[in-house]
Amino acid sequence: MQKEYDKILFDHYQRVAKLNGLGGTCSMEDPYIRESETNFFLKEIGNFCQKHAGDSLTVLDVGCGNGYLLAKISEAFPQLKLMGIEFVPELFELATSREIANCILALGDARELSFFPSNVDIIITERSVINVMNRQDQILVLQNIAYTLRAGGLYIQVESYREPLDLLNQARREMVIADDIEESGHNLYLNESIIASMVQKGLIEVQATYPKNYLSTHFFVSRVFHKAILPKGGKVKYSLFAEFFREALPSGVGNFSPILFRTFKKINQS
Ligand SMILES: C[S@@+](CC[C@H](N)C(=O)[O-])C[C@H]1O[C@@H](n2cnc3c(N)ncnc32)[C@H](O)[C@@H]1O
């Protein structure tokens, strides 16, 4: 059932679907972030496959967009059975047009359990829970994910959180950068207190292959350091300056990236 706030989501994604089509930029303009997210998912899925070699495994992308990530997973792990749920028809059509082998797509709503299959081994979300712009509905999506995973299955989460965004803006204010970075209109960032609702449903955070703050250095360099010393007329986005310092420094310093890389395991509940 559509909610009042969904209109903002539809307007946004119908526009980006038209502009970007099948491109990886459809939901993320920054190529370094996009590539890092993809690598994180591939690494986590690869590790799980290794531990369960010989099993027939299923992966569900909740909010699969134009199918960019599912296509990357299919290329890397052709043996997996893939599934995707997508809410916006224009993006669902784009994902379908890829004709990804071994992949079933559904036009559906992650807030409704009826759209989920059962007993899935791995569920992934890539900035899709934050598109659900009501806290109770976000909890519903996370609970649907918990319910759909089999015991021992993984929920690999790339979502934005409010606490690091606040810290990033604090660092910007210290450098007298005039404007705060705001959540875009089609997002409601998660906060740490939402983790309790996941634990309640048997989703326990586990050590992942990347630190959860992996993108922190990139955010600090590109959104604080670069911005603080940018000369008038200097290149604003994706500059060699920012690239240089990101590469020169270790990744994951501080907690300045709103986008966190997290992995949760579904445990058997008594
Ligand atoms: C950041 S994009 C995901 C990107 C995708 N993984 C890719 O490979 O491009 C988030 C997606 O979640 C979808 N979404 C938002 N709310 C949803 C809902 N209630 N049910 C299903 N999908 C939803 C959006 O339409 C959007 O396509």
The ligand as an SDF file (V2000), in Angstrom:
LIG
                    3D

 27 29  0  0  0  0  0  0  0  0999 V2000
   19.9150    3.2570   -3.5960 C   0  0  0  0  0  0  0  0  0  0  0  0
   18.7980    2.3790   -4.5270 S   0  0  0  0  0  0  0  0  0  0  0  0
   19.4230    0.7360   -4.6300 C   0  0  0  0  0  0  0  0  0  0  0  0
   20.4840    0.5330   -5.6190 C   0  0  0  0  0  0  0  0  0  0  0  0
   20.5740   -0.8560   -6.1680 C   0  0  0  0  0  0  0  0  0  0  0  0
   21.1000   -1.8120   -5.2230 N   0  0  0  0  0  0  0  0  0  0  0  0
   21.4270   -0.8130   -7.4180 C   0  0  0  0  0  0  0  0  0  0  0  0
   22.1070   -1.7970   -7.6860 O   0  0  0  0  0  0  0  0  0  0  0  0
   21.3990    0.1900   -8.1390 O   0  0  0  0  0  0  0  0  0  0  0  0
   17.5010    2.0660   -3.3640 C   0  0  0  0  0  0  0  0  0  0  0  0
   16.3070    1.3970   -4.0050 C   0  0  0  0  0  0  0  0  0  0  0  0
   15.3580    1.0050   -3.0140 O   0  0  0  0  0  0  0  0  0  0  0  0
   14.0800    1.0960   -3.6120 C   0  0  0  0  0  0  0  0  0  0  0  0
   13.0440    1.1390   -2.5840 N   0  0  0  0  0  0  0  0  0  0  0  0
   12.7360    2.1810   -1.7760 C   0  0  0  0  0  0  0  0  0  0  0  0
   11.6740    1.8610   -0.9860 N   0  0  0  0  0  0  0  0  0  0  0  0
   11.3200    0.5970   -1.2980 C   0  0  0  0  0  0  0  0  0  0  0  0
   10.3020   -0.2880   -0.8430 C   0  0  0  0  0  0  0  0  0  0  0  0
    9.4400    0.0810    0.1050 N   0  0  0  0  0  0  0  0  0  0  0  0
   10.2180   -1.5210   -1.3760 N   0  0  0  0  0  0  0  0  0  0  0  0
   11.0940   -1.9020   -2.3450 C   0  0  0  0  0  0  0  0  0  0  0  0
   12.0630   -1.1030   -2.8430 N   0  0  0  0  0  0  0  0  0  0  0  0
   12.1760    0.1330   -2.3160 C   0  0  0  0  0  0  0  0  0  0  0  0
   14.1780    2.3810   -4.4070 C   0  0  0  0  0  0  0  0  0  0  0  0
   13.1630    2.4900   -5.3610 O   0  0  0  0  0  0  0  0  0  0  0  0
   15.5760    2.2850   -4.9910 C   0  0  0  0  0  0  0  0  0  0  0  0
   15.5770    1.6730   -6.2390 O   0  0  0  0  0  0  0  0  0  0  0  0
  1  2  1  0
  2  3  1  0
  2 10  1  0
  3  4  1  0
  4  5  1  0
  5  6  1  0
  5  7  1  0
  7  8  2  0
  7  9  1  0
 10 11  1  0
 11 12  1  0
 11 26  1  0
 12 13  1  0
 13 14  1  0
 13 24  1  0
 14 15  1  0
 14 23  1  0
 15 16  2  0
 16 17  1  0
 17 18  1  0
 17 23  2  0
 18 19  1  0
 18 20  2  0
 20 21  1  0
 21 22  2  0
 22 23  1  0
 24 25  1  0
 24 26  1  0
 26 27  1  0
M  CHG  2   2   1   9  -1
M  END
$$$$
